[in-house]
Amino acid sequence: MVAPLPRDGVTSLLLVALLLAAGCAPLAPQPAAPEAPEADPERLYRRAMAHVDAQACQQATPPLLALVKAYPESDYGARGMLALAYCELESGRAPAALALVRQVIARGEAHDRMDYALYLKARALLAHTPAPAHHQTVEALQTLGQLQQRFPASAFAEQGSQLHAATVALLAGRELEAARAHLAAERPDAALNRARYLIEQYPKAAAVGEALSIMSRAYLALGLEGMASSTAQIEQARSAATALSEER
């Protein structure tokens, strides 16, 4: 589930037009026509958000498009674009959501929703189907790192931390799977490299224990008994420390 949009809620009108022309209009097979803009952007935004809160993004789309069109350089314009991105993500259109969020982030500090924009960007990257590519997963991890570093007190920091841990586990799991495959195919050099990379890049991942075991077996296969023994000792010490920590 994507986190609820901030209630207190910039972008390029060209992007909106391109998305519509490309068939990426939010939540409808045909592009939704924006409503006539109201003089009060806050009122227009809140009316749209009432539809979003009711899980009625199709009804939210026209007022959101009107908001973005009428107030493109305002904070409410950025909020409207993020709301559109949220609806795209909820509808399973991660690439369109990502394109919208990137435009908001490009504005830098010109709006007050950067924390939510970073969080939504990470969610959009990880929501690509059938599965995110490696570079998308890495970018999501970097984005979540920015969120935690720049906005540690944000309401999205805790959710971002949980997503960060899940993303690390995903990346470490991929490296572990590759290391297993190399070892099974009697390629100890390759298995050793992948296991070492996993440990260096994701030292807090749960997969580190098995990665150490793979390294030990790879060293044995290479005839490096001393390295195998020392690695096995490290694995045992780590396992004992983990068990002690869990008991506490």
C-alpha positions in Angstrom: 0.0 0.0 0.0 1.2 3.5 -0.8 1.2 5.9 2.1 -1.8 8.4 2.2 -1.2 11.7 0.5 -0.4 14.6 2.7 -3.5 16.7 3.3 -1.7 20.1 3.1 -0.9 19.9 -0.3 4.8 22.6 -10.4 5.2 20.8 -12.7 5.5 21.1 -16.4 2.3 21.4 -18.4 4.2 20.0 -21.3 4.6 16.7 -19.4 0.9 16.5 -18.6 0.2 17.1 -22.3 2.7 14.4 -23.4 1.3 11.9 -20.9 -2.2 12.5 -22.1 -1.1 12.2 -25.7 0.7 9.0 -25.0 -2.3 7.4 -23.5 -1.1 7.7 -19.9 -3.9 9.9 -18.8 -4.6 9.2 -15.1 -7.2 6.6 -14.5 -9.2 6.6 -17.8 -8.8 5.0 -21.2 -9.5 8.5 -22.7 -7.8 11.7 -21.5 -9.9 13.3 -18.8 -10.7 16.9 -19.6 -9.6 19.3 -16.8 -12.3 21.3 -15.1 -12.5 25.1 -15.3 -10.1 26.3 -12.7 -11.4 27.9 -9.5 -10.0 31.1 -8.1 -8.9 29.4 -4.9 -6.3 26.6 -5.5 -6.7 25.3 -2.0 -10.4 24.7 -2.5 -9.8 23.0 -5.8 -7.1 20.8 -4.2 -9.2 19.8 -1.3 -12.1 18.9 -3.5 -9.9 16.6 -5.6 -8.4 15.1 -2.5 -11.8 14.2 -1.1 -12.2 12.0 -4.2 -8.7 10.5 -3.7 -9.5 9.7 0.0 -12.6 8.0 -1.2 -10.6 5.8 -3.6 -12.3 7.6 -6.5 -9.3 8.7 -8.5 -11.2 8.9 -11.7 -13.3 11.6 -10.2 -10.2 13.3 -8.8 -8.4 13.5 -12.1 -10.4 16.5 -13.7 -9.9 18.9 -10.7 -6.3 17.8 -10.4 -5.6 18.5 -14.0 -7.3 21.9 -13.7 -5.2 22.6 -10.6 -1.9 21.8 -12.4 -2.9 23.7 -15.5 -4.1 26.9 -13.7 -1.3 27.0 -11.0 1.8 25.2 -12.5 4.4 27.2 -10.6 2.6 27.1 -7.2 2.9 24.7 -4.3 -0.6 23.5 -5.0 0.5 22.7 -8.6 3.2 20.4 -7.1 0.7 18.8 -4.8 -1.7 18.2 -7.6 1.0 16.5 -9.7 1.9 14.3 -6.7 -1.7 13.4 -6.3 -1.9 12.5 -10.0 1.2 10.3 -9.6 -0.3 8.6 -6.6 -3.4 7.8 -8.6 -1.3 6.5 -11.5 0.6 4.2 -9.0 -2.6 3.0 -7.5 -3.8 2.1 -11.0 -0.7 0.0 -11.8 0.9 2.6 -14.1 4.3 2.9 -12.3 6.2 4.5 -15.3 3.6 7.3 -15.6 3.7 7.9 -11.9 7.5 8.0 -11.9 7.5 10.5 -14.8 5.2 12.8 -12.9 7.2 12.6 -9.6 10.5 13.3 -11.4 9.0 16.6 -12.6 8.1 17.6 -9.1 11.5 16.7 -7.7 13.2 18.7 -10.5 11.7 21.8 -9.0 14.0 21.3 -6.0 12.9 23.3 -2.9 10.2 25.2 -4.8 7.5 23.3 -2.9 7.1 21.8 0.5 6.4 18.2 -0.4 9.9 17.0 -1.3 9.8 14.3 1.4 6.7 12.8 0.0 8.0 13.1 -3.6 11.1 11.1 -2.7 9.0 8.4 -1.0 6.6 8.2 -3.9 9.5 8.1 -6.4 11.0 5.0 -4.6 7.6 3.3 -4.5 7.1 4.0 -8.3 10.6 2.6 -9.1 9.9 -0.6 -7.1 6.4 -1.0 -8.6 7.6 -1.7 -12.1 6.2 -5.0 -13.4 6.8 -7.8 -13.7 9.7 -6.8 -11.4 12.0 -3.7 -11.2 15.2 -3.9 -13.1 18.5 -3.8 -11.1 19.2 -0.2 -11.8 15.6 0.8 -10.8 16.1 -1.0 -7.5 19.4 0.7 -6.9 17.9 4.1 -7.7 15.1 3.4 -5.3 17.6 2.6 -2.5 19.5 5.8 -3.2 16.3 7.8 -3.2 15.2 6.3 0.2 18.7 7.2 1.5 18.1 10.8 0.5 14.8 10.8 2.2 16.2 9.5 5.5 19.2 11.9 5.4 17.3 15.0 4.4 14.1 14.6 6.2 14.7 12.4 9.3 11.7 13.9 11.1 9.3 13.5 8.2 6.1 11.4 8.6 7.4 9.4 5.7 10.9 8.7 7.2 9.7 5.6 9.1 7.9 4.2 6.1 10.9 5.0 4.0 13.1 3.1 6.5 11.0 0.0 6.2 11.0 0.2 2.4 14.8 0.8 2.5 15.3 -2.4 4.5 13.0 -4.4 2.2 14.9 -3.1 -0.8 18.3 -4.0 0.7 16.9 -7.5 1.3 15.8 -7.7 -2.3 19.2 -6.6 -3.7 21.1 -8.9 -1.3 18.8 -11.8 -2.2 19.6 -11.3 -5.9 23.4 -11.4 -5.2 22.9 -14.5 -3.0 21.0 -16.3 -5.7 23.7 -15.6 -8.2 26.4 -16.8 -5.7 24.5 -20.0 -5.1 24.2 -20.6 -8.9 27.9 -20.1 -9.5 28.9 -22.4 -6.6 26.5 -25.1 -7.9 27.9 -24.8 -11.4 31.4 -25.3 -10.0 32.5 -21.7 -10.6 34.0 -20.9 -7.2 35.8 -17.7 -8.3 32.5 -16.2 -9.5 30.7 -17.4 -6.4 33.4 -15.9 -4.2 33.1 -12.5 -5.9 29.4 -12.3 -5.7 29.3 -13.3 -2.0 32.0 -10.8 -1.2 30.2 -8.1 -3.1 27.0 -8.9 -1.1 28.8 -8.6 2.2 30.6 -5.3 1.2 27.5 -3.6 -0.2 24.8 -4.9 2.2 26.6 -5.7 5.5 23.4 -5.6 7.6 21.4 -7.9 5.3 20.2 -11.3 6.7 21.8 -12.9 3.6 25.3 -12.1 4.9 25.4 -15.4 6.9 24.8 -17.6 3.9 27.2 -15.4 1.9 30.0 -16.2 4.4 29.2 -19.9 4.1 29.4 -19.7 0.3 32.7 -17.9 0.6 34.1 -20.6 2.9 33.0 -23.4 0.5 34.4 -21.5 -2.5 37.8 -21.1 -0.8 37.8 -24.9 -0.1 37.0 -25.5 -3.8 40.0 -23.3 -4.7 42.3 -25.1 -2.3 42.6 -22.2 0.0 42.0 -24.1 3.3 43.3 -21.3 5.5 41.0 -18.7 4.1 38.1 -21.2 4.2 38.8 -21.8 7.9 39.0 -18.2 8.9 35.8 -17.3 6.9 34.0 -20.2 8.7 35.1 -18.8 12.0 33.7 -15.4 11.1 30.5 -17.0 10.1 30.2 -18.8 13.4 31.0 -15.7 15.4 28.4 -13.7 13.5 25.8 -16.4 14.0 26.5 -16.5 17.7 26.2 -12.7 18.0 23.0 -12.7 16.0 21.5 -15.4 18.3 22.5 -13.4 21.4 21.0 -10.3 20.0 17.7 -12.0 19.3 17.6 -13.4 22.8 17.9 -9.9 24.2 
